[in-house]
Amino acid sequence: MSKIETGLLYTKDDEWIKVDGGEATVGISDHAQDALSDIVYLELPDVGDTFAMGESFGVVESVKAAADLNMPVSGEVTAVNEDLIDTPELVNSDPYGTAWMIKIKISNSSELDDLMDADAYAKYEEERD
């Protein structure tokens, strides 16, 4: 089973979000990076871009496949992890730390209620594996 961080919320598309007040950090789960295998390319949005919950904000490509990155909640991008553009393999080694993807200003905090906590995500992972 993959590593799951407590204190984060998760989507069924394997994105995670860490909320800090009205802002949040977004990335992909350990399960997602493991399923994708060696990540070789990331396409991330620009600061100031806005997205609705579930909307694609970028693409992650690996030696095996490409996958859309989907917004866990609606918001405006306030920061982009530029380090990942040059070293996308960081996602494989530290998906919950140095490989965060974007920071956002949350526009609808009630959408957080639709996400899974670590225990629910672990159960979801077990059910689909």
N, C-alpha and C positions, 0 to 999 in steps of 0.2 A: 504494500500500500504506500502511496506517496505521502509526503510530508504535508501536513495541514497546520497552518498557523492559527492560533486562537487570537481573538481580538480583531479579526477581519470578517468581512461579509463576502459571500461568494455568489456568483451567478451560475445558472445551469450551463452556460457557455464557457465556464472555467476562468472567468476574470475574478479578481479579488479587488476589494476596496477597503481602505483604512480611513475612517472618518476622524477628522480633528476639527470640531466646531462646524462651520459652514463650508469647510474645504475638505478635500479628500485626495488620497494617492491611489492610483489604479495600476494594476499589473495583471499577469496571468499566473495561474496556480502551478504548483509543482507537478500536478497531474497533467496539465496541458503541455508544459515543456517536455515532460517525459514522453508523452504520446507523440509529440512532434519530432522528437529526437534532436539532432544537431541543428540549432537555429543559425541561419546564415545571413538573414536580412530582415530588417524591420522598416516599415513605413509608418511614421507617426504624424499626427496633425500639427498644426501651427498654434502657437499661443494666440488666444483670442477666438479660435474656432469654437462653435457651440454645437452640441449634439443632444438628441433626445435619447431617453432610456432605450437600450437595445440597438441603437443605430451604430453602424460600423465607424470607428474612429481611426482605423489603420489596418495594417496587414502584417502578419508574422509568417516568414517563410523558413522552411527547414529543408534538409536534404530529402525528406520524405514527402512533404506536403506544404501547402499554403493555407492559412486560415485568417478569417476576419477577426479583428479585435472589436468587441462590442461594449458600448458604454453600459456600466452597471446602473447608473442613474443619469438623469438629465443634468447638463452642466456646461460651463465654459472652461476651456483649457487655460490654465494659468502658468503652467510650466511643462516642459518636455525634457525627458532624460536624453540629452544629445549624446551622451557617452554610448548609448546603445546603438546609435547609427554606425559608429566605428567599430564597436565590439559587441555585436548582437549575441555572441555566445555567452555573455554574462547572464542571460536569461536562463540558460541551462544550469549554471552554477549557483545562482543566488536569486531565484525568482521573487522572493519576498523582501529582499534587501536592496542591494545596489542596482538591481534590474527593474526597479519600478519604471513605469512607462510614462505616465502623465500625472499631473496634479490638476484638479478641477475645483471650481467654485460650484457647489451644488445648487441647482435652481429649484429642486422640488424634493425636500428631505423626506416627504412621506413615501417616496419610492423605495427608500431603504427598507421599508417593511416587507417588500416583495423578495428580498434577498435572504440567503441562508447563512446561519452562523456556522462555526467550525464543525459542531456536532452534526447538524443537518447536512452539511456538505459531505462529511465523511460517510454518512449513511447513503447519500445520493451516489457517491463514488462506488460504494460496495454494490449497490443495486444494479449499476450499469456495467460493471466489470465482469 
